[in-house]
């Protein structure tokens, strides 16, 4: 029997990246294909196939995405306390596969039930693979940011491929094929993980190894059964967004109480200050997602209806651009931005993490102003330039690169190891509230009438984007002004 690697052997790797990172990279890449593939088709499927209005589709989209990320908080806690990251990830992946297969059988009949299973599955999968990436490094290993940047590239390769293929299959062939493709790639990701997880050593093992096998198994089975018993509740809340409101008003305060309880239990003021700094990053990540996640909602519908089908004179479906341009730009420009940070570091002018977050919001503000500015390129029917729309996504990319790759990394740096899963869960819970807010923002700028003219829709959406530009600008300025105070809370963490 092959000897299991110790945590010390894993963390004392040579070179820039630990070999285990490539295994997690591939697993996450295929999961993100599945997730972003579905994300890219949700609103256009609901409007075109389920005959929802734009407003209803935006609210439903926000609710679905909110539940996906809210469950990452719950999944993170169960992984921390009972399952361990490895079993949590596998259970989540299997549940996601079943959800996609169910929709593929009959998209119209099983859409909400399949989405419910995908919500539960992503909740158990998503936060735990990020936590395992964090554990590959010593607490003060300077290579951690580079590792998360590579991991982030994996996310975007999967998102790019899924965003194009699922939209293409759904719009031009069969919606069943689109959901089947998501299931197949998720199986590939799971198989990759199963055959490589032995190289992770003790990382991701159950935290209950000190118990007898029977006691441990009882608790694990209870988690699985409890998750499946929640299916009817989630199904009802996804179908009726009024229930979503009640859920979101409940889970957020409870999560905050739990966070402050765990922070109080530490009893060390230095560690508590770092957790408080992590909480501030998480809060602003919520705001970032409220703006950024228009991509899957209002911007998806805007692309479907209000954009020319030519990019630089080449034929192009606007939904391909909406769902994949950002990911492609991240893949292209992420290494260049990394080189820029290194060059600035050598010149001792690199902005600190808080300033980078603030700059990310400033780019986001500029991007949404460009989305607003598309109204001035529209023809009399309300159809506008795909070229200008694409430029806005290029700008968004630089905003995301200032915030996204370092966000997960800084949260793990500021968190004590026993709270990794919970803090990554909080990070994704912030995404949940961002998605929820994104749905509300998108609904507010939508029309109730699906028969409204394209010109009316153009004016409504672009006016909404102008308001989002202002909100993002305010957030960026606030972060930059408050950076000295936040840096004090972070102490020695860079």
Secondary structure, 3 states (H helix, E strand, C coil): CCCCCCHHHHHCCCCCCCHHHHHHHHHHHHHHHHHHHHHHHHHHHHHHCCCCCHHHHHHHHHHHHHHHHHHHHHHHHHHHHHHCHHHHHHHHHHHHHHHHHHHHHCHHHHHHHHHHHHHHHHHHHHHHHHHHHHHCCCCCCCCHHHHHHHHHHHHHHHHHHHHHHHHHHHHHCCHHHHHHHHHHHHHHHHHHHHHHHHHHCCCCCCCCCCCCHHHHHHHHHHHHHHHHHCHHHHHHHHHCHHHHHHHHHHHHHHHHHHHHHHHHHHCCHHHHHHHHHHHHHHHHHHHHHHHHHHHCCHHHHHHHHHECCEECCEECCHHHHHHHHHHHHHHHHHHHHHHHHHHHHHCCCCCCHHHHHHHHHHHHHHHHHHHHHHHHHCCCCCCECHHHHHHHHHHHHHHHHHHHHHHHHHHHHHCCHHHHHHHHHHHHHHHHHHHHHHHHHHHHCCCCCCCCCHHHHHHHHHHHHHHHHHHHHHHHHHHHHHHHHHHHHHCCCC
